[in-house]
Amino acid sequence: MAAVTSLVWVTAGDLERSSQVWGVAGALAGVGALVVGLLQLRVSAAAAAVSVPSVRADGGAIAAGGNVRNAQARDTSPSAGGAPAPGAGPGISATGGAIAAGGDVDGSTAQRGV
């Protein structure tokens, strides 16, 4: 608050020096905005790097990290029996004509067999 009061006092009291004072104040505000912008970019990049899921699909399956709309998955290969092999790690995985998504699945069908 004191800085604003000082700027107003210099503007009203000394018109000759007020343009210089306001120029310095504008430069400081610009540097401050640049620092805030760079910090925001750094935080956004770190958040984006963390939120990427692993996605795996095989055997006529559909897997997506986001939403799936109106997809049709069908596996007509002969059944090997038993449970499908687990995925490579945590994330989104689909096998044997299935549909898996990290978001919504709307209007989609999945079939296994003929």
BELRADA-V261341 format. One line per field, one symbol per residue. ss: DSSP state (2 for helix, 1 for strand, 0 for the rest). phi: phi as a letter, one per 40 degrees, with the letter a starting at -180 (. if undefined). Layout:
# BELRADA-V261341
ss->???
phi->???
This chain:
# BELRADA-V261341
ss->022222222222202222222222222222222222222222222222220000111100011100011001111000000000000000011110001110001100111100
phi->.ccccccccccccbccccccccccccccccccccccccccccccccccccccccbaaaggcbbacbcbbfcbbabbcdccggccccccicibbabggcbbacbcbbgbbbbbhc
